[in-house]
Amino acid sequence: MSIALFASCGHKQELVSGIDLSNLDTTANPVEDFYQYACGGWIAANPLDAEHSRYGAFDKLADNNREQLKSLIDSLAAAKNEKGSVADKIATLYNVGMDSVTLQEQGNAPVQPLLNEVAALKSREDLKKELVALHLQGIDPFFGLFNEADYTNSKMQLAWIYQTGLGMGERDYYLTSDNAKLRAAYMDLMKKEFAMAGYDKISGMSADKLADLVMKLETRLAKAQYDRETNRDPHKTFHKMTLADADKQAAAVDFKGYFAGMGLPKLEQFNMAQPEYIAEVSKVLASENIDAVKAYYAWNVINTAAAYLSDDFVNANFDFYGREMSGKEENQPRWKRVTNTLNGALSEAIGQMYVAKYFPPEAKQRMITLVDNLKDAFGQRIEDATWMDRATKDKAKEKLAAILVKVGYPDKWRDYSGLEIKNDSYFANVLRSNRFDVAYMVSKIDKPTDRDEWQMPPQMVNAYYNPTTNEICFPAAILQPPFFNLNADDAVNYGAIGVVIGHEMTHGFDDQGRQYDKDGNLNDWWSEQDAEKFKANAQVLIDHFNGIKVLDNPETYANGKYTLGENIADNGGLHISYLAMRNAIANGQVRDAEMDGFTAAQRFFLAYAGVWAGNIRDKEIQRLTTEDVHSLSRWRVNGTLPHIGEFIDAWGVKEGNAMYLAPEKRVTLW
C-alpha cells in the first residue's frame, strides 16, 4: 500500500476515497449534467435558508470557521483582559457590537458629529478639505487611495487613485434600462436613511430632495467611470504622473493639498488609474451645486455607518443590499455580523489565535510539498505546449520558478498596539479602526514592497495570486475538507486543493497575469506570434462562456470577457493538477485502482466539482453576473470540464452528450 502525500511521515494509514457518496445524485447522468451528478445530493441536503442568497461548499466551510472564531472570541469577551491588550481590544469591540440595548438607545447619535461637519461646509475649498477628512476615516466619496506596486518598478509601492463613490457599486446599475427597479429601491433607501439620520433637518432639505441630488450626482459619476472589462486591463489603468500633470487633468481636486492632508506631503508622483473619471470628479468639485456635493458626502457617511447603528438603520440597509440586490430573506444574526467586523478590524490578531488552535503545523509543510509537485507539472505543461516558441517557454518557466509560495499564516504578525478601541459606540470604534488602517496603508507608499506581507488573513476561506509580487497564497482556513483531506487518497486532494493551487499559479499566466514578468513588472516578455496565439485561444473561451445562459427570466448570459481570467485559471488548474496526479500515480503516491467504484481520474473530477456544490437565488445570479469576475459555480463545472480532454476520457463522454465538446473547440493554454 502506498503512503499518501499527506499521511504522517513514515506512517502508513488506511485511506478513504475522499468521495462522500451522499453528495452525489446518481439519478443524473454525468455525461449530460456532471454538476448535478457530482453535487446533486449536497444541493438537496443543503437548501437555502432565509439568511443566504447563495450557499455552497465555500460558504459552509466559512460558517464552520466562524463558529470556531466565535468560541475564541466568546472566551475573551467573558474574561478579564489586560487593559489595552489585543485580547482587551477584541473583547471590547465584540461586546460593544453585541450590546443591542445601547445601540438602540444611541439611535443616530454616533453619526451626528460627521453629519454636522458636512452640513457646515460652505465653500468649494471646504469640499476639498472634507474629502480628505472623510478619506482619512475610510469613507471614500469620489475615489479611493491605496498603495500598490509601481508597474514599472514593482519593488516600490506607489500611491494609486482609483474610481469609487457609487453607492450601488457597479456603474451598470445606474445606466441600463433593466435596472430601473433597483434604482427605485436605492432611492427609497436613501430617502429613508436621510430622514432617520436627521440630515433632512440639519440640511434644511427634504429627504426626497437629498436622495434626488445624490442619485443625479452618482449617475453622472457612473457615466464617467471605466467599465469592468476596461478595469481588468492593467495597461489601461496605469497612468503614472507627477502632481503637476495631475493638476492639468483635475485641477479642482488639488492633489498636492490632498496628498499632504493624507499624510504624504513629499509625494511627487502617483498612478491615476482612470484619468477621464478623475477629470469628471474635478468638474464636479469645480462647478456642481455645493448642496449636491454635501448631500453626496452625507450619504457616504450614512451608508458607511448604517451597519453599525441601531436596528432601523441595519434593517433598511439589509432590505436593499441583502434583500433587493441578492434575494436574501433574513439578515445574519448579530454575532455573525460583529464577528465579520472583528475580522476586518483585527484580522491578523484573530488569525493568530485561529492558527494556534485549529491549524496543525505539519499541514504547512505538506502543502508546500504539493505546491512543488504542481510547479513541476506546470513546467511540464509549458515544455509540452505546441503553440509556444522556445524563447517564450523559457521566460514562462523562469516566471514559474520565481513564484513565491505562502501557506497557512504569515511568519510575522501585524502590530495592533496603535489601534484604540473604546467602550463608547460601535460606529466610533469602526471609524478608529478605519483611521488606523488608512494610516497603515499610507505608511507603505513610496517605500519598498514587502513581499512577506499577506493580503488575506489565515482564517479566510480563499486563496490568491498577486502579479506584482508574483506570489500565491493559501490561508490556513482553506486547508481542510472539501479542499484538503488528510485521511483521503490523494486523487481527491489533487482534484480539490490541487486545482486551487494550479488555478492560482495559472493567474500568473492568464490574460492579465501574463503581462507581468517574473519580477512583477508590467513588461511584455512574449513573442508577437505567441501573444497572438494566446489571444486567439482566449477568444474561443470568451465566446464559449458568452453562449451560456445562466438565467431564463430575465434572460441573462454569462460574461465571457469579464470572467476570462478566472476561466483560464480554472482550465489551467485542472490540466496542471491532473498531470501532477498522474505523476504521483507513477511515483506510487496515489492509487490508480478503483475506490468506492471510481477510478483515480473519476475521483479527481468528482472532488473538483464538489468544491463548487451550492444553491443560489435568481437575484444573486443576476448580481454576480454583473459584478463578479468568477463564473457561477455550476458553470465552473459544466462550462469548464468539456474543454478538459482528461475529463472526457475519464467519464466516457461521447459526441452528442451535453458535456461533450469537439477536440478542435477545446481551449488548452496551460
Secondary structure as GFF3:
##gff-version 3
##sequence-region A 1 670
A	DSSP	three_ten_helix	21	23	.	.	.	ID=ss1
A	DSSP	alpha_helix	34	45	.	.	.	ID=ss2
A	DSSP	beta_strand	54	56	.	.	.	ID=ss3
A	DSSP	alpha_helix	57	77	.	.	.	ID=ss4
A	DSSP	alpha_helix	86	98	.	.	.	ID=ss5
A	DSSP	alpha_helix	100	106	.	.	.	ID=ss6
A	DSSP	three_ten_helix	109	111	.	.	.	ID=ss7
A	DSSP	alpha_helix	112	119	.	.	.	ID=ss8
A	DSSP	alpha_helix	124	135	.	.	.	ID=ss9
A	DSSP	beta_strand	143	150	.	.	.	ID=ss10
A	DSSP	beta_strand	153	163	.	.	.	ID=ss11
A	DSSP	alpha_helix	172	175	.	.	.	ID=ss12
A	DSSP	three_ten_helix	177	179	.	.	.	ID=ss13
A	DSSP	alpha_helix	180	197	.	.	.	ID=ss14
A	DSSP	alpha_helix	199	203	.	.	.	ID=ss15
A	DSSP	alpha_helix	207	224	.	.	.	ID=ss16
A	DSSP	alpha_helix	228	231	.	.	.	ID=ss17
A	DSSP	beta_strand	240	242	.	.	.	ID=ss18
A	DSSP	alpha_helix	243	250	.	.	.	ID=ss19
A	DSSP	three_ten_helix	251	253	.	.	.	ID=ss20
A	DSSP	alpha_helix	255	261	.	.	.	ID=ss21
A	DSSP	beta_strand	269	272	.	.	.	ID=ss22
A	DSSP	alpha_helix	275	287	.	.	.	ID=ss23
A	DSSP	alpha_helix	290	305	.	.	.	ID=ss24
A	DSSP	three_ten_helix	306	308	.	.	.	ID=ss25
A	DSSP	alpha_helix	311	318	.	.	.	ID=ss26
A	DSSP	pi_helix	319	324	.	.	.	ID=ss27
A	DSSP	alpha_helix	325	326	.	.	.	ID=ss28
A	DSSP	alpha_helix	334	345	.	.	.	ID=ss29
A	DSSP	alpha_helix	347	358	.	.	.	ID=ss30
A	DSSP	alpha_helix	361	384	.	.	.	ID=ss31
A	DSSP	alpha_helix	390	401	.	.	.	ID=ss32
A	DSSP	beta_strand	404	408	.	.	.	ID=ss33
A	DSSP	alpha_helix	426	442	.	.	.	ID=ss34
A	DSSP	beta_strand	464	466	.	.	.	ID=ss35
A	DSSP	beta_strand	471	475	.	.	.	ID=ss36
A	DSSP	three_ten_helix	476	478	.	.	.	ID=ss37
A	DSSP	alpha_helix	490	493	.	.	.	ID=ss38
A	DSSP	pi_helix	494	498	.	.	.	ID=ss39
A	DSSP	alpha_helix	499	507	.	.	.	ID=ss40
A	DSSP	three_ten_helix	513	515	.	.	.	ID=ss41
A	DSSP	alpha_helix	528	546	.	.	.	ID=ss42
A	DSSP	beta_strand	549	551	.	.	.	ID=ss43
A	DSSP	beta_strand	556	557	.	.	.	ID=ss44
A	DSSP	alpha_helix	564	586	.	.	.	ID=ss45
A	DSSP	alpha_helix	600	611	.	.	.	ID=ss46
A	DSSP	beta_strand	614	616	.	.	.	ID=ss47
A	DSSP	alpha_helix	618	627	.	.	.	ID=ss48
A	DSSP	alpha_helix	633	638	.	.	.	ID=ss49
A	DSSP	three_ten_helix	641	643	.	.	.	ID=ss50
A	DSSP	alpha_helix	645	651	.	.	.	ID=ss51
A	DSSP	three_ten_helix	663	665	.	.	.	ID=ss52
###
